[in-house]
Amino acid sequence: MAKAVGRRHELERDPSAGVTTCGSRKFRKPIRGGKQIHLGRVLSGKNALFVGEGNFSFTLALARMENVDARRFVASTDASNVSLSSLGRRNVSDLVARGIRVRFRVDATRLLRSFGDGRFDLVVFQFPHSGLRPVANRRNPNHTLIRSFLSSATNVIKPDGRVAVTTIESPHYIGGFDFVEAARRAKMMCINQFSFDPRLYPGYVHEVTTNVNQRVDLLNCGFPLVTRVFAKNRFDHQSGRSIQ
Ligand SMILES: C[S@@+](CC[C@H](N)C(=O)[O-])C[C@H]1O[C@@H](n2cnc3c(N)ncnc32)[C@H](O)[C@@H]1O
């Protein structure tokens, strides 16, 4: 039987004992949950791409941390520079002053258009949301976004790269995203998940999709916040062969 994964990655090193599940019903495997990781420590010195950054405060919160080397980070938004809020503009200036690359009009579902293939250790999407879009092909637009994002991100990560997606764990969102099907279609697999605590990222100001002035108090949203970690699924269950 082919080996499913290669070298272990920082995002898998979680000493937590709590076990939950993440993956399709067909090949559900135990993963650890409840434990937190600090993305700053994991990403320091790495080629990390941040997509869908509303006001760039998440990348900046990491870059400001002591002992975090953020010089290889790339922060991006699908918006143009002129549509940024004043906070967003200030944060961009701060990131640029720190030597961090900032990119505008980056579509997270078409990353190869903006970046070369296989160059990132990790691609991060904090609280993806499609905004108010109509249902297309009978699929929730958030599911379509996540599925297309994972399919796109798998091209720009290194062979052992990872993709991290943080969401509000409410039945409404999780049902809509349908991560299991999205990952399966993108030939990726969810290998781990962690609680996300915004208090670990001072200065991070979460914003909603359609209104840059509307902020959300993540801590009081009433639901857990969870970061799922995805890796390329190297095992094709149909053929029984390793994909790579
Ligand atoms: C709920 S907001 C979260 C913003 C920011 N990541 C945060 O945590 O505050 C969702 C973000 O996803 C972005 N988004 C939606 N579709 C996208 C796409 N195809 N490519 C890149 N970003 C996208 C929106 O522009 C918005 O900034």
The ligand as a Gaussian input file, in Angstrom:
#p B3LYP/6-31G(d) Opt

LIG

0 1
 C      -15.375000      37.426000       5.817000
 S      -14.164000      38.303000       4.872000
 C      -12.681000      37.961000       5.783000
 C      -11.624000      38.978000       5.493000
 C      -10.294000      38.712000       6.206000
 N       -9.679000      37.486000       5.761000
 C      -10.502000      38.682000       7.689000
 O      -10.276000      37.644000       8.323000
 O      -10.908000      39.729000       8.211000
 C      -13.982000      37.254000       3.450000
 C      -12.949000      37.753000       2.463000
 O      -12.871000      36.835000       1.378000
 C      -12.586000      37.586000       0.223000
 N      -12.873000      36.787000      -0.960000
 C      -14.054000      36.296000      -1.401000
 N      -13.886000      35.654000      -2.567000
 C      -12.557000      35.739000      -2.874000
 C      -11.753000      35.280000      -3.939000
 N      -12.273000      34.596000      -4.965000
 N      -10.441000      35.561000      -3.916000
 C       -9.886000      36.247000      -2.888000
 N      -10.595000      36.701000      -1.852000
 C      -11.914000      36.458000      -1.845000
 C      -13.471000      38.808000       0.374000
 O      -13.074000      39.873000      -0.429000
 C      -13.273000      39.105000       1.859000
 O      -12.182000      39.971000       2.057000

